[in-house]
Amino acid sequence: MLTSREVAQALGVSESSAKRWADSGQIPVTRTLGGHRRIRLSDAIRFIRDKRLPLARPDLLGLPAGATSFSAAATPWAALRDALLAGDEERALESIFSAFLDGDPLAEIADGLISPAMEHLGTLWAHSPDGILVEHRAFDIVMRALRRIQDLLPRPAPGAPVAVGGAPPGDVYTMPSLCASLVFQEAGFRAINLGAQTPWETLILACRQYGPRAVWLSFSTERENGEDTIASLRRLAREGRKSGAIVYCGGAAMPEAIEKMKPENIQPLRRLAELESHLKSGGEPRERSRV
């Protein structure tokens, strides 16, 4: 919880401006027993992102000191890549948080900033003896940034729709599923990320337990037996239909067969920006045929 003065100092404005924003309802506040304003950090961050306000002292909000505005580089993802290559954690975090504070949707940050940088680093093992070291170090840095962003997003409202998901069996990658969960959280869902290598039965059980409005599956590992995957996906879709859930499938290794499937509540995606757009449009299924 922050005081009006702390928010003002972080933004480099007068305390009276921060109080005016609070009293007009632009920033939600609570009151102490003595009547003093207190502002939740996530609400302050949401206000800053919505208004695209530059920060004078991001460190007062627990953010990297250089996260004041988005990188002016022609290719921001390359600036992030270079920072990760050098193991420069501070510069890498500044790149990610600058985009976040500038109000860029998390889908755009994942698709246009993090994904291309990590894809480049993921090829180094074949060309450099320290490629795996660089990739694993970069993964740790980016994951910590994403976890921090997760903490800064507003809490879902009471009664918010639920989204559950993860990566299917045999898929060991955790970052894509986390990014998907953040897109749902930013859209106002209560996102339950089951992580990598989630058994199909666990996904089905989660549908029964939570009655979600959305389910996501992140495919990042090529799979040999596509027929088993499609059969399991159909079972999951049937279970999801009971609560009106759309099953969103995406990822670099999403089986091509999913694109050709006709079930009304299975939605293939190629980028998280497509997920964000679909959620904004109300999340209507693409088809109206039987599973």
C-alpha angles and dihedrals in degrees: 000000000000133000122233088250093055091051090048093050091049090053096039093237134119120280089238089061091053091048091049091053089049096046092048090055096247089120116034113234140185125207129232120226086266092054097253120147119248123187124201112234092232090054091050090050092049091052091049092049095045092050094036090227118175117238122232095187111020089165089071087066093048093257131129111285093235095051095104103117138354118283114272090213115126089234109029092184089060090053089052091046092052092049091050091046089055093045088239098155096177093054092045092051091047090055093051097042093044089059090046094049091046086066098250110160112255090238089059092047091051096043100039105029115022101031099054092043093051093043090057092049090047091066096053096087089074094053108029133046091223094046095109091047091052093046095049092046091050091048091055093050095049094044091054090050091051092048089052091050089050089058091049096054117098117265115256115264119254108279093018115162116264127235121188129184152122142163117308126243113301093023109113100179115111103177099070093052091048090051090051091051090052091053089053092046092050088052090057101262126135095240119204110192112198092185132212127351096013111178116239090237089056091053090050091048090051089054091053094046101044104026090218127200090214139027124191132200122192116203113195101144124069110242129210102206104054094167093063090049093051092046091050091046091054090052090050091048091052090052092046092053090067090071096031094256125164114215108222114202123189147134140111092284100041107147112254090227090071090064089060097047118113106202108130096230101047113095119186117206134186099193136025088238087069089054092050091049092048092051091048091052091055099267097265114177117254094227139036102207132113123272 
